[in-house]
Amino acid sequence: MTPFEIEDGSSYNVTLAAVVLRGSRKLLPRDKHVLKGSVIREIVESHGWEAIHDATPVQ
C-alpha cells in the first residue's frame, strides 16, 4: 500500500495483507477491521506498509 498521512485519533476501515499479531490477538487478512490511526501506526512500525492492503477513513 502507498503510505499516507495517519491521524492517530481517526478511525479507518482496514484490510490487512498479512496476519498481524497484536499482543495475544491475531488480526487476519480475511476480516474487515476498524482501527484507530494509532494502531495502524504500530502495525506499520513493526510490519511495514506491506502489512496493510487497504485503509480508508471511516465517514
N, C-alpha and C positions, 0 to 999 in steps of 0.2 A: 504494500500500500504506500502511496505517496504521503510523506509526513505532512502534517498540518498543525496549525496552532491549537493547542489543547487548553481549554479553560477548566481549571480544577473543579469549580463549583457546578459546572454544567453537566447534564446527563446526555448520554449518547446511546443510540441503538448500535450494537456491535455484533459482527460476525467474525469469529476467530478463524485463522488459517491453520492453527495447530492447537493441540492440547496445551493448556496453560495451568500449571499448578500454582495455587494461591493459598498458602497455609496448608490446611488439610483438605482443601476442596480442589476438584478438577473442573476447570471451565472447558467445556467441549466445543469443538467447532461446529457440530451439528445443531447446537442450540442457539437461540437468539438471546442476547444478553442486553440488559440496560445497565450501563456502568457510568459512574461518575468520572469526570476527567482525571481526577487524581489516581483512580485505579488504572485507567488507560496509561497514564504516565508511568506507573510502576511496572506494568506489563512491558511497555516499550523499553524501559531502562534495563529490565532483566532479560527480555527475549528479543528485543529489536522490533522494528516496524514489520518485519516478516511475519510476526505472530498475528497481526491484525489484517483480516481480509477486507473488511468494510466497517466504517464508522460514520454515522450521520447524527447530527444534533437532534434531540427529542424536541418536538414542537408543541 
